[in-house]
Amino acid sequence: MDALYAVFIDPFAQMWDNPEFVLEVLIGGLLSGVLYSLVALGFVLIYKASGVFNFAQGTMVLFAALNFAGLIDKGVPIWLAFVITIAIMVVLAYGVERLVLRPLVNQEQIILFMATIGITYFLRGFGQIIWGGDVRTLDIGLPKEPLIIGGVLINKFDLVSAVVAGTLVAALAVFFQKTAVGRALRAVADDHQAALSVGIPLKTIWVVVWTAAGIVALVAGILWGTNLGVQFSIELVALKALPVLILGGFTSIPGAIVGGLIVGAGEKIAEVFWGPALGGAIEDWFAYMLALAFLLFRPQGLFGERIIERV
């Protein structure tokens, strides 16, 4: 009975007694969730434009961060390292389209998915060959001291990261929904052959969307690399975007945003208030358990389209 109380009731009592601390943990989780949303948006863009679930998105975050940090370590100015890394991600997008997507156009999705797994291992090995496997510190001048607002402690770095990531998410959402290129992306996602028949250049669209996903990966890699150091574990952190996709829906930009906020806030609250009773490390698996629950009861996600099968 005491164990049951400690696991299920005592955390709620602690939350009730410390509302300011709960708000502090919640805000920290939401700010982290914006970064999850950013990476998830890269998955959504590629999936909507090509029907490919890009398993390599997490490795793209690592690869972009390795190049950016490696160039800075070689004495390249931060702004120039950023520009060069964007150019590298553009070249990567062109290479993926030319060498992977174009030969496999109209193939089964499982074949394209397996191709992205191959891209994952290639980027991981190629990045290690060029830059090595050591942890690299990354400091681009972002503030890290705490900020107190109304008695609530907020990490300045988390706040700045959330603003940067949120701005990029909003810009990409507007680009995807309101521009001619964005409409072409949606047309390609609906039907490749129909898009080709009305003059939409499929290969150009794929290069654009993989470039956008590469820029998303670069920004996420810089922010996480500054906070955690540029190391290969960043790839695993980026894969937290997978539960975000399951919660929000694989084809929904608003779903990626909402799903990221839910995962970020949920895992922080679970870690702080339920972690001591369950042995800690809840933050490592909470998002995946939440995704499993959604797969059981709402597999299309909060904003995904419900699949209706007629028999």
Secondary structure, DSSP 8 states (H G I E B T S, - for coil): -HHHIIIIIHHHHHHHH-HHHHHHHHHHHHHHHHHHHHHHHHHHHHHHHHS---TTHHHHHHHHHHHHHHHHHTT--HHHHHHHHHHHHHHHHHHHIIIIIGGGTT--HHHHHHHHHHHHHHHHHHHHHHH-SS-B----S---SEEEETTEEEEHHHHHHHHHHHHHHHHHHHHHHHSHHHHHHHHHHH-HHHHHHTT--HHHHHHHHHHHHHHHHHHHHHHHHHHH-B-TTHHHHHTTHHHHHHHH-TT-HHHHHHHHHHHHHHHHHIIIIIHHHHTS-HHHHHHHHHHHHHHHH-TT-SSS-------
